[in-house]
Amino acid sequence: MTASTTRRTTAARTRTAAVGAIAVAGALILTGCGDQTDKGGDSSESSTSSAPLAAKLPADVRKAGIIKVGSDIAYPPVEYMEGGKAVGIDPDIADALGKQLGVKFEFQNGKFAQLIVGLQAKRFNVIMSAMNDTKDRQNGIDSDTGKKVGNGIDFVDYFTAGTSILVQKGNPKGIKSLDDLCGQVVALQVGTTSEGIAKGQSQKCTKDGKKAIKLQTFDTDPEALLRLKQGASVADLNDFPVAAYNAKTSGGGKDFEVVGEQIEAGPYGIGVSKENTQLRDAIQAALSAIIENGEYKKILEKWNVTDGAVTEAKVNGGS
């Protein structure tokens, strides 16, 4: 997901995928339970005592024992609902971070385009939703208008992915690249990096004397995928791991296929308020720890997405 300040667009997020969901917390395991009979100690704080990086958390978060995560939980394999619980790459990484910090990460479902607003309104502590770390998002710039619309947020970068073109199985329209989308109907999720890429390509089409892309935008990627499946659009743009997952799983692998190369690869970031630098730095330290101890690699191997691995936990590394 990449571009607009709201979601994954060339300055937002690149995300798109299947499986609808109502938010329920999908939380992860505490690594240690301290002695709850210690002298007057708070039980929430004592439960973090054996976690190696618990002391780095803000006191209120450490006491609560929970980090609330805003996420659009309809983007497999990055995050989706299964058995009433959030599962996928992001929840697994969050689980590993929680073990380092001694807290639970609780996923709360929401529309991607509203996640930054929700973070700034303090409805949750962080965003973890395949959101691209971009300068526009860091600086609170609306990518469509170029105007400042907020304070922006910080990111701890944890994965790298580009946008892919998903078409019907057999590629009946012969789509090979973005240039082939000129004059065609393209469905995608609103507020994402994919939307920004499609709008940029549409401008290029008209500049080259071709017809503009006819964009159909939806609140969720599953809606866009349905349009493609029905033949009402020729393509859906979304993040590579999501596109590959849908090509493999939808209709038993008979619905879609990925064409062309990844476009504008960039980092996914865990979004944190600029006012909460201590939480940001604690998450950065936890991510560094799981990269070093190998837990991060095991998670990516589990989901077959090791090509997107980062080697260090950067803050605001997106461009």
Residue pairs with C-beta under 8 A, 6 or more apart in sequence:
1 7
1 8
1 9
1 12
1 13
1 14
1 15
1 16
1 112
1 129
1 130
1 131
1 132
1 192
1 193
1 194
1 239
1 268
2 8
2 9
2 10
2 11
2 12
2 13
2 14
2 132
2 134
2 163
2 192
2 193
2 194
2 196
2 197
2 264
2 266
3 9
3 10
3 11
3 12
3 132
3 134
3 136
3 143
3 192
3 193
3 195
3 196
3 197
4 11
4 12
4 113
4 136
4 142
4 143
4 144
4 191
4 192
4 195
4 196
5 11
5 12
5 116
5 136
5 137
5 140
5 141
5 142
5 143
5 149
5 150
5 152
6 12
6 112
6 113
6 114
6 115
6 116
6 117
6 191
7 13
7 15
7 112
7 113
7 115
7 116
7 131
7 189
7 190
7 191
7 192
7 193
7 195
8 14
8 15
8 112
8 130
8 131
8 132
8 189
8 191
8 192
8 193
8 194
8 239
9 132
9 143
9 191
9 192
9 193
9 194
9 195
9 196
9 197
9 199
10 134
10 143
10 193
10 196
10 197
10 200
10 264
11 132
11 134
11 135
11 136
11 137
11 141
11 143
11 193
11 196
12 131
12 132
12 134
12 136
12 137
12 143
12 191
12 192
12 193
12 195
12 196
13 112
13 129
13 130
13 131
13 132
13 191
13 192
13 193
13 268
14 130
14 132
14 161
14 162
14 163
14 192
14 193
14 194
14 238
14 239
14 266
15 72
15 75
15 78
15 112
15 129
15 130
15 131
15 189
15 192
15 193
15 194
15 221
15 238
15 239
15 242
16 75
16 188
16 189
16 192
16 194
16 221
16 224
16 225
16 236
16 237
16 238
16 239
16 242
16 243
17 74
17 75
17 76
17 78
17 80
17 221
17 222
17 225
17 238
17 239
17 242
17 245
17 246
18 74
18 76
18 80
18 221
18 222
18 225
18 246
18 249
18 250
19 74
19 76
19 80
19 81
19 222
20 74
20 81
20 220
20 222
21 73
21 74
21 80
21 81
21 86
21 109
22 81
22 109
23 71
23 73
23 86
23 107
23 108
23 109
23 110
24 81
24 84
24 85
24 86
24 107
24 109
25 86
25 106
25 107
25 108
26 73
26 81
26 85
26 86
26 87
26 91
26 106
26 107
27 66
27 98
27 104
27 105
27 106
27 107
28 91
28 94
28 95
28 96
28 98
28 99
28 104
28 105
29 95
29 98
29 99
29 104
30 47
30 48
30 51
30 65
30 98
30 99
30 102
30 103
30 104
31 50
31 51
31 98
31 99
31 100
31 102
32 47
32 48
32 49
32 50
32 51
32 102
33 46
33 47
33 50
34 41
34 46
34 47
34 48
34 49
34 50
35 41
35 46
36 43
36 46
36 47
38 46
42 63
44 62
44 63
44 64
44 65
45 62
45 63
47 65
47 102
48 54
48 57
48 62
48 65
48 101
48 102
48 103
49 102
50 102
51 99
51 100
51 101
51 102
51 103
52 100
52 289
53 100
53 101
53 102
53 282
53 285
53 286
53 289
54 62
54 101
54 102
54 103
55 62
56 101
56 278
56 281
56 282
56 285
56 286
57 101
57 102
57 103
57 278
57 279
57 282
58 276
58 278
58 279
58 282
61 67
61 103
61 125
61 279
62 102
62 103
64 103
65 102
65 103
65 104
66 103
66 104
66 105
66 106
67 94
67 98
67 101
67 103
67 104
67 105
67 106
67 125
67 126
67 279
68 106
68 108
68 123
68 124
68 125
68 126
69 94
69 105
69 106
69 107
69 108
69 124
69 125
69 126
69 127
69 128
70 108
70 110
70 115
70 118
70 119
70 123
70 124
70 126
70 127
70 128
70 129
71 79
71 86
71 90
71 107
71 108
71 109
71 110
71 115
71 127
71 128
71 129
72 79
72 109
72 110
72 111
72 112
72 115
72 129
72 220
73 79
73 80
73 81
73 86
73 107
73 109
73 129
74 80
74 81
74 109
74 220
74 221
74 222
75 88
75 129
75 130
75 221
75 239
75 242
76 88
76 242
76 245
76 246
76 249
77 88
77 89
77 241
77 242
77 245
77 303
77 305
78 88
78 89
78 90
78 129
78 130
78 239
78 241
78 242
79 86
79 87
79 88
79 89
79 90
79 91
79 107
79 128
79 129
79 130
80 86
80 87
80 88
81 87
81 109
86 107
86 109
88 303
89 159
89 241
89 299
89 300
89 303
89 305
90 107
90 128
90 129
90 130
91 105
91 107
92 299
92 302
92 303
93 128
93 158
93 287
93 290
93 296
93 299
94 105
94 107
94 128
95 105
96 286
96 290
96 295
96 296
96 299
97 105
97 283
97 286
97 287
97 290
98 104
98 105
100 285
100 286
100 289
100 290
101 282
101 283
101 286
105 128
107 128
108 123
108 124
110 118
111 219
111 220
112 129
112 131
112 189
112 190
112 191
112 192
113 190
113 191
113 219
115 127
115 129
115 131
115 271
116 127
116 137
116 150
116 153
116 271
118 124
119 125
119 126
119 127
119 153
119 271
119 272
119 273
120 150
120 151
120 153
120 273
122 273
125 272
125 276
125 279
126 270
126 271
126 272
126 279
126 283
127 153
127 270
127 271
127 272
128 270
128 271
130 159
130 161
130 239
130 242
130 268
131 137
131 155
131 268
131 269
131 271
132 193
132 266
132 267
132 268
132 269
132 318
133 155
133 157
133 266
133 267
133 268
133 269
133 316
133 317
133 318
134 143
134 193
134 266
134 318
134 319
135 141
135 318
135 319
136 142
136 143
137 152
137 153
137 155
137 271
137 318
138 152
138 153
138 154
138 155
138 316
138 318
139 148
139 152
140 148
140 149
140 150
140 151
140 152
140 153
141 147
141 148
141 149
141 152
142 148
142 149
143 196
144 196
144 199
151 274
152 274
153 271
153 272
153 273
153 274
154 271
154 272
154 273
154 274
154 277
154 280
154 315
154 316
155 267
155 269
155 270
155 271
155 272
155 315
155 316
155 317
155 318
156 269
156 270
156 272
156 280
156 283
156 284
156 287
156 313
156 314
156 315
157 267
157 268
157 269
157 310
157 313
157 314
157 315
157 316
157 317
157 318
158 267
158 268
158 269
158 270
158 287
158 310
158 313
159 267
159 268
159 305
159 308
159 309
159 310
160 265
160 266
160 267
160 268
160 308
160 309
160 310
161 239
161 240
161 241
161 262
161 265
161 266
161 268
161 308
162 239
162 240
162 261
162 262
162 263
162 264
162 265
162 266
163 193
163 194
163 197
163 237
163 238
163 239
163 240
163 262
163 263
163 264
164 237
164 238
164 239
164 240
164 243
164 244
164 258
164 260
164 262
164 263
165 175
165 177
165 178
165 181
165 235
165 236
165 237
165 243
165 258
165 259
165 260
165 263
166 225
166 228
166 235
166 236
166 237
166 238
166 243
166 246
166 247
166 256
166 257
166 258
166 259
167 173
167 175
167 228
167 234
167 235
167 256
167 257
167 258
167 259
168 228
168 229
168 231
168 234
168 255
168 256
168 257
169 251
169 253
169 254
169 255
169 256
169 257
170 257
171 257
171 259
173 180
173 184
173 234
173 235
174 180
175 181
175 184
175 234
175 235
175 259
175 260
176 259
176 260
177 259
177 260
178 197
178 201
178 204
178 260
178 263
179 201
179 205
181 198
181 201
181 205
181 213
181 234
181 235
182 201
182 202
182 205
182 208
182 210
182 211
182 212
182 213
183 205
183 210
183 211
183 212
183 213
183 214
184 213
184 214
184 233
184 234
184 235
185 213
185 214
185 216
185 232
185 233
185 234
186 198
186 213
186 214
186 215
186 216
186 233
186 234
186 235
186 236
186 237
187 216
187 217
187 218
187 223
187 224
187 225
187 227
187 228
187 232
187 233
187 235
187 236
188 194
188 195
188 198
188 215
188 216
188 217
188 218
188 221
188 224
188 236
188 237
188 238
189 195
189 217
189 218
189 219
189 220
189 221
189 223
189 224
189 238
190 217
190 218
190 219
192 238
193 239
193 264
193 266
194 237
194 238
194 239
195 215
195 217
195 237
197 237
197 263
197 264
198 213
198 215
198 237
199 215
201 213
202 212
202 213
202 215
203 212
205 211
205 212
205 213
206 212
216 224
216 227
216 232
216 233
217 224
218 224
218 227
221 236
221 238
221 242
224 233
224 236
224 238
225 236
225 246
225 250
225 256
227 233
227 236
228 234
228 235
228 236
228 256
229 250
229 251
229 255
229 256
236 243
236 256
238 246
240 258
240 262
240 265
240 308
241 303
241 305
241 308
243 256
243 258
244 258
246 255
246 256
247 253
247 255
247 256
247 257
247 258
250 256
266 318
266 319
267 310
267 314
267 317
267 318
269 316
269 317
269 318
270 283
270 287
272 279
272 280
272 283
273 279
280 315
284 313
284 315
285 313
287 296
287 313
288 312
288 313
290 296
291 297
291 310
291 311
291 312
291 313
296 309
297 306
297 309
300 306
300 308
300 309
